Amino acid sequence: MTAPRTRSRRLVALPLGMAMATAFAFLPGATASAAESAPKAPKASATDGAELSYIVNTATGKGPSASVKKAIAAAGGTITVAYDQIGVVVVHSSNPDFARTIRKVPGVQSAGATRTAPLSAQSTTEVGTPKVLTAEDVANVQAADGQDPLEPLQWDLPAIKADKAHEKTLGSRDVTVAVIDTGVDDTHPDLAPNFDRAASVNCVSGKPDTTDGAWRPSAEESPHGTHVAGEIAAAKNGIGMTGVAPGVKVAGIKVSTPAGYFYTEAVVCGFVWAAEHHVDITNNSYYTDPWNFNCLDDVDQRALVDAVSRATQYAERKGTVNVAAAGNENYDLDSHAITDPSSPNDGTPGDRVIDPHKCFDIPTQSPGVVTVSSTGAKGIKSSFSNYGHNVIDVAAPGGDSTAYQPPAAPATSGLILGTLPGGGWGYMAGTSMATPHVAGVAALIKSTHPHATVGQVKALLTSEADATACTTPYDIDSDGTIDAVCKGSKNYNGFYGHGIVNALKAVTK
């Protein structure tokens, strides 16, 4: 069964009308070289005079040369920001031939439009909303001694033994997890005690905006980032819920536009900011718009893969573990053909058949990024979760329809509880919700092993996961039709990777 697709994969519908948040992801290994025989995708275009944003990639570790700057200006471009550390330049131009012209300039390695719509992108309507807890819902929860009031609703914590881990440690204040997302409401009472203002920023334009509170979502914007932040580090303070790592710090790096688009220039800014501000882990529960999959034989899309891969690798070299979500389409990301019906999602999308080995979700398919699939309350792959042998690294609770995977009492919902802007709490589901569980466990590992390198943290994350055998046959809705096929052994397979993460092992081994 494939979960229904919606624009940008931000929210998709579960049976019985439940809404769930989404993410994207894939597997490390993307390169900036062209792949042979990859399918052609539509070129980015704009009407004459419409201003677009472009990425211009030059030599890594250097800023644009004087000749490149001159050529950018001559082609009608204005440099917004240059990330000299990784050789990525963000340019605005109303010349529809800008990318084609600048790619011919010596010193330019790749260049492409980051969107198909003008900079004043049209607004969009979120499909579905979180299931918000009412005052009555909150009052009806009976917490045990030592639990936060809503913790009995969090079946996901014991599923990864986080409740037992908290008896050992809540995590270190020296560890920061940055939520690269729609923004974080740091005034929430469950987030305020752990919020890292110095590591927070607004990167929507591609250039850091450090205005106080710029990292917060407006009332009209998605609650997605705030929900994710609570899953990671909601404080154990006698209020609301408990995060996987309730003693670590959490930061907000806002990268989505008010219309809900995550464009390349913003994503690059987010990773570079995290690297420069000594963030230990980034959580990435999204894919980079407007292409669900970026094909290397398309010159525009190849430039975007190049830029984001440079940014994630730079962050990793600076000591940051990057974790991202596998997506919610029930796609086999190790297959040879997937139909992508939603790209470009800021223009006119159309069906295109792509090979996911040659056309990539970013940033998750960028080298070194940890890719996360989702499980439900029964511990099996969520009905919506993407999967793929040699693609998924680890799995974690992301929720599922209660009709498919009901939780044990006293929990009542098969979705995942999180914080919501304005001081509330609510349920969402998706690989977006699985990823912060992994980011939280990574934060506990870093807390227990403060001198561990990025490679060591990732190795511990996979080696300490609970190996989980393939679910075979996988007929999640019990209609007699196989909904997905899992390949691999118990210790490493397409549904669960190396297994479901284990927070207790993270703090004891």
C-alpha positions in Angstrom: 0.0 0.0 0.0 1.4 3.4 -1.0 0.5 6.3 1.2 -1.2 9.1 -0.7 1.1 11.8 -2.1 0.7 15.4 -1.4 2.6 18.5 -2.4 6.1 18.6 -1.1 5.5 15.4 1.0 5.0 17.7 4.0 1.8 16.0 5.2 0.1 12.9 4.0 -3.1 11.2 5.0 -3.3 8.0 7.0 -6.4 5.8 7.1 -9.2 7.1 9.3 -8.2 10.7 8.4 -5.1 10.9 10.6 -2.6 13.4 9.3 1.1 12.8 9.5 4.2 14.9 8.8 6.8 13.8 6.3 10.4 13.9 5.3 12.6 12.7 2.6 15.7 10.6 2.4 17.9 8.1 0.8 21.5 6.8 1.2 24.9 8.4 1.2 26.9 8.0 -2.0 25.8 10.8 -4.3 28.6 12.4 -6.5 28.6 15.4 -8.7 29.6 13.5 -11.8 27.0 12.8 -14.5 25.4 9.4 -14.6 24.9 7.7 -17.9 21.4 7.0 -19.3 19.6 8.7 -16.4 16.2 9.9 -17.5 15.8 13.5 -18.7 13.8 15.8 -16.4 12.2 19.1 -17.2 14.6 22.0 -17.2 14.1 24.9 -14.8 12.6 27.8 -16.6 11.3 31.3 -16.0 9.5 33.9 -18.0 11.7 36.8 -19.1 12.1 39.2 -16.2 11.2 36.8 -13.4 13.9 36.7 -10.8 15.2 33.3 -9.8 17.7 32.0 -7.4 20.8 30.2 -8.6 23.6 28.1 -7.2 27.1 28.6 -8.8 29.7 26.1 -7.7 33.4 27.0 -7.9 36.6 25.4 -6.5 36.0 24.0 -3.1 37.6 26.0 -0.3 37.8 29.2 -2.4 35.6 32.1 -3.0 34.6 33.1 -6.5 37.5 34.6 -8.4 37.4 38.2 -9.7 36.7 36.9 -13.2 33.8 34.7 -12.0 32.3 37.7 -10.1 32.6 39.8 -13.2 31.0 37.2 -15.3 28.1 36.8 -12.8 27.5 40.5 -13.0 27.8 40.6 -16.8 25.2 37.8 -17.0 22.7 39.8 -15.0 23.4 38.1 -11.6 23.7 39.6 -8.1 25.7 37.6 -5.5 23.6 37.2 -2.3 26.1 35.2 -0.3 29.2 33.2 -1.1 30.2 30.2 1.1 33.9 30.3 0.4 34.5 27.2 2.6 32.7 25.0 0.1 32.9 27.1 -3.1 29.1 27.7 -3.3 27.7 31.0 -4.4 24.1 32.0 -4.2 23.0 34.4 -7.0 19.8 36.1 -7.9 19.1 36.9 -11.6 16.1 37.7 -13.8 18.1 36.6 -16.9 16.5 33.3 -18.0 19.8 32.3 -19.7 21.9 33.0 -16.6 22.7 29.4 -15.7 23.5 28.5 -19.3 25.7 31.5 -19.7 27.6 31.2 -16.4 28.3 27.5 -16.9 30.6 28.4 -19.8 32.8 30.6 -17.6 36.3 29.2 -16.6 36.3 28.5 -12.9 32.6 27.6 -12.7 32.2 23.8 -12.0 28.4 23.7 -12.1 25.5 26.0 -11.9 21.7 25.7 -11.8 18.4 27.3 -10.8 17.2 26.3 -7.3 13.6 26.7 -8.2 11.2 26.9 -11.1 9.0 29.7 -9.6 10.1 33.3 -9.1 11.5 34.3 -5.8 8.1 35.5 -4.7 6.9 31.9 -4.6 3.1 31.3 -4.4 1.6 30.2 -1.1 0.3 26.8 -0.5 -2.1 25.1 1.9 -0.9 22.4 4.2 -2.8 19.1 3.7 -3.9 18.0 7.1 -2.8 19.2 10.5 -1.5 17.6 13.7 -4.0 16.0 16.0 -3.8 18.5 18.9 -4.3 17.3 22.5 -7.2 19.1 24.2 -7.2 20.1 27.8 -9.4 17.1 28.5 -6.9 14.8 26.8 -4.2 16.1 29.0 -6.3 15.9 32.2 -7.2 12.2 31.5 -3.5 11.0 31.4 -2.4 9.4 34.6 1.4 9.6 34.9 3.5 7.4 37.2 6.0 8.7 39.7 9.0 10.1 37.9 7.2 10.6 34.6 6.3 13.8 32.9 2.5 14.3 32.7 2.1 13.1 29.1 4.8 10.5 29.1 2.3 7.6 29.3 1.1 8.5 25.8 4.7 8.1 24.4 4.8 4.5 23.5 7.8 5.4 21.3 10.1 6.0 24.3 10.0 2.4 25.7 10.1 1.1 22.1 13.7 2.3 21.9 14.3 1.9 25.7 14.7 5.6 26.2 12.7 5.4 29.4 15.4 3.1 30.8 18.2 5.2 29.4 16.8 8.2 31.4 17.4 6.3 34.6 21.1 6.5 33.7 21.4 9.9 32.1 19.3 12.6 30.4 22.1 13.6 28.2 24.8 16.3 28.4 24.3 20.1 28.2 27.4 20.2 26.2 25.7 18.5 23.3 23.5 20.4 20.8 21.1 19.0 18.2 20.0 21.5 15.5 16.6 21.0 13.9 17.0 22.1 10.3 13.3 22.6 9.5 10.4 25.0 9.5 11.5 26.8 12.6 11.3 26.1 16.3 9.2 27.9 18.9 11.7 28.3 21.7 9.1 29.9 24.0 7.4 26.5 24.5 7.7 25.5 28.1 9.0 22.0 27.2 11.7 23.5 24.9 12.7 26.8 26.6 14.9 25.1 29.2 17.0 23.3 26.6 17.1 25.9 23.8 20.4 26.9 22.3 19.9 30.5 21.0 23.5 30.9 19.9 23.2 28.0 17.5 19.8 29.1 16.1 19.3 31.1 12.9 17.0 31.9 10.0 18.5 30.7 6.7 15.5 31.0 4.4 17.1 33.5 2.1 20.3 31.5 1.9 22.1 34.1 4.1 22.1 33.8 7.9 19.6 36.1 9.7 20.5 36.3 13.4 17.7 38.6 14.4 16.3 37.5 17.8 13.5 35.0 17.3 14.0 34.8 13.5 14.2 31.0 13.9 10.6 30.8 15.1 7.7 29.8 12.8 4.9 32.4 12.3 1.3 31.5 13.3 0.6 30.6 9.6 3.6 28.3 9.2 4.0 24.6 9.7 4.5 23.3 13.3 6.7 20.6 11.9 10.0 21.9 13.3 8.7 22.5 16.7 7.2 19.0 16.9 10.5 17.5 15.9 12.4 19.6 18.5 10.2 18.2 21.2 10.7 14.6 20.2 14.5 15.2 20.5 14.8 17.3 23.7 11.6 18.2 25.4 12.8 18.8 29.0 12.0 16.3 31.8 10.6 19.1 33.9 7.2 18.0 35.2 5.6 19.7 32.2 4.1 17.9 29.2 6.2 15.3 27.4 9.7 14.0 27.5 12.2 14.0 24.7 14.5 11.1 23.7 17.5 13.2 25.1 15.8 15.6 27.5 19.1 16.9 28.9 20.8 18.0 25.7 20.4 21.3 24.0 18.3 21.9 20.9 18.6 24.7 18.3 16.4 25.8 15.5 17.7 26.4 12.0 14.8 27.7 9.9 15.2 26.9 6.2 11.6 26.7 4.8 9.8 29.6 3.2 6.5 30.8 4.5 4.9 28.7 1.7 6.7 25.6 3.0 9.5 25.2 0.4 13.0 24.0 1.4 15.3 25.5 -1.3 18.9 24.6 -1.9 20.4 28.0 -0.8 18.6 27.7 2.5 19.7 24.1 3.1 23.3 24.9 2.3 23.2 27.9 4.7 21.8 25.6 7.4 24.5 23.0 7.2 27.3 25.6 7.0 25.8 27.4 10.0 25.7 24.2 12.0 29.3 23.4 11.1 30.5 26.8 12.1 28.6 26.8 15.4 29.8 23.5 16.6 26.5 21.7 16.4 26.9 18.0 17.2 23.9 16.5 15.3 21.5 17.9 12.7 18.0 16.5 12.2 16.8 16.8 8.6 13.1 15.8 8.2 12.5 17.1 4.7 13.7 16.9 1.1 15.1 19.8 -0.9 12.6 21.4 -3.2 11.5 21.6 -5.9 12.7 18.1 -7.1 11.8 15.0 -5.2 14.7 13.3 -7.0 17.6 15.3 -8.5 18.9 13.6 -11.7 22.6 14.0 -12.5 22.1 14.2 -16.2 20.2 17.4 -15.7 22.7 20.3 -15.4 20.5 22.3 -13.0 19.7 19.4 -10.7 23.3 18.2 -10.8 24.4 21.6 -9.4 22.0 21.3 -6.5 23.2 17.8 -5.6 26.8 19.2 -5.8 26.1 22.1 -3.5 24.1 20.2 -0.8 26.7 17.4 -0.8 29.5 19.9 -0.3 27.6 21.4 2.6 26.8 18.1 4.4 30.4 16.9 3.9 31.7 20.2 5.3 29.5 19.9 8.4 30.7 16.3 8.9 34.4 17.4 8.6 33.7 20.0 11.3 32.3 17.3 13.6 28.5 17.2 12.9 26.5 14.0 12.5 23.8 14.5 10.0 20.6 12.4 10.3 17.7 12.5 7.7 14.4 10.7 6.9 13.7 8.2 4.2 10.4 9.5 3.0 6.8 8.5 3.1 5.8 7.1 -0.2 6.4 3.3 0.5 9.1 3.5 -2.3 11.7 0.8 -2.7 14.7 3.1 -3.0 16.9 0.2 -4.2 14.6 -0.4 -7.2 15.5 0.5 -10.7 12.5 2.6 -11.5 10.2 4.9 -9.4 7.5 7.2 -10.8 7.9 10.7 -9.4 4.6 12.5 -10.0 5.3 15.7 -8.0 8.4 17.4 -9.5 8.9 20.3 -9.8 6.5 21.0 -6.9 6.8 24.8 -7.2 5.8 24.8 -10.9 4.0 22.3 -13.1 4.7 18.8 -12.0 4.4 15.8 -14.3 5.0 12.1 -14.1 8.6 11.1 -14.7 10.2 7.7 -14.2 13.6 7.9 -12.5 16.3 5.5 -11.3 16.9 6.2 -7.6 20.5 5.1 -8.1 21.0 8.0 -10.6 18.5 10.5 -9.4 18.8 11.5 -5.7 16.8 12.9 -2.8 18.9 15.5 -1.1 20.3 16.1 1.5 19.8 12.5 2.8 21.5 10.9 -0.2 24.5 13.1 0.3 27.6 11.3 1.4 27.7 10.2 5.0 24.2 11.2 6.0 22.4 8.6 8.3 19.2 7.5 6.6 16.2 6.5 8.8 13.1 4.5 8.1 10.0 4.5 10.3 8.3 1.8 12.5 4.9 1.7 14.2 3.8 0.7 17.6 4.0 -3.0 16.8 7.7 -2.6 15.8 7.3 -3.2 12.1 7.9 -0.9 9.1 5.3 1.9 9.0 2.8 1.6 6.1 4.1 4.7 4.5 7.9 4.4 5.1 10.3 4.2 2.2 12.8 1.4 2.4 15.6 -0.2 0.4 18.5 -2.6 0.9 21.8 -0.8 1.1 19.8 2.4 1.6 18.4 2.4 5.1 20.9 2.7 7.9 18.7 2.4 11.0 15.0 2.5 11.9 13.0 4.2 14.7 9.4 4.9 15.8 7.6 7.2 13.4 4.1 6.0 14.0 1.4 4.5 11.9 -2.3 4.3 11.6 -3.8 2.9 14.8 -5.8 0.6 12.5 -2.6 -1.0 11.5 -0.4 -0.8 14.5 -2.3 0.1 17.7 -0.2 0.8 20.8 -0.5 -0.9 24.1 -2.4 0.9 26.9 -2.2 3.5 28.3 -1.1 5.0 25.0 -4.1 5.6 22.7 -2.7 6.8 19.4 -0.3 5.1 17.0 1.2 8.4 16.1 4.0 10.3 17.8 3.5 13.0 20.4 5.5 16.2 20.0 5.5 19.9 21.1 3.5 22.4 19.0 4.0 26.2 18.7 2.1 28.2 21.3 2.7 25.8 24.2 0.7 22.8 23.1 1.3 19.2 22.2 -0.1 17.0 19.5 0.4 13.9 17.4 2.1 13.5 14.0 3.6 10.6 12.1 6.1 10.0 9.3 9.7 9.3 8.8 10.0 13.0 9.9 9.1 11.7 13.3 11.4 8.6 13.2 14.5 10.8 12.4 14.4 12.8 15.7 14.4 9.6 17.6 17.7 8.7 15.9 19.1 12.2 16.4 18.2 11.9 20.1 20.0 8.6 20.4 23.0 10.0 18.6 22.9 12.9 21.1 23.0 10.4 24.0 25.9 8.6 22.4 27.8 11.9 22.1 26.9 12.7 25.7 28.3 9.3 26.9 31.3 9.5 24.6 32.1 13.3 24.4 35.3 12.8 22.4 33.8 10.4 19.8 34.4 11.4 16.2 31.5 11.6 13.7 32.5 8.2 12.4 32.6 6.7 15.9 29.1 8.1 16.7 27.7 6.7 13.5 29.4 3.3 14.1 27.9 3.1 17.7 24.5 4.1 16.4 24.4 1.2 14.0 26.3 -1.4 16.2 24.0 -0.7 19.2 20.8 -0.9 17.2 18.6 -3.9 17.8 18.8 -6.1 14.8 15.4 -6.7 13.3 14.6 -9.4 10.8 12.6 -8.6 7.6 8.8 -8.6 8.0 7.8 -11.3 5.6 5.2 -11.3 4.1 4.5 -7.6 4.6 0.8 -7.1 4.2 0.2 -4.1 6.5 -3.5 -3.6 5.7 -4.3 -7.4 5.7 -6.0 -7.2 2.3 -4.1 -10.2 0.9 -1.8 -8.1 -1.2 2.0 -7.8 -0.4 2.6 -4.1 0.2 6.5 -4.2 0.2 9.3 -6.7 -0.1 12.1 -6.7 2.3 15.6 -7.9 1.2 18.6 -8.8 3.4 19.5 -10.5 6.6 18.3 -9.9 10.2 21.5 -7.9 10.8 21.1 -5.6 7.8 18.1 -5.3 5.5 16.0 -3.0 3.5 13.3 -2.3 6.1 15.3 -1.7 9.2 18.9 -1.3 8.1 21.1 -2.3 11.0 18.1 -2.4 13.3 15.9 -0.2 15.5 18.0 2.3 17.6 18.5 1.5 21.3 18.9 4.5 23.7 19.8 2.3 26.7 22.7 0.8 24.9 23.8 4.3 23.9 24.3 5.3 27.5 25.6 2.0 28.9 28.0 0.7 26.2 
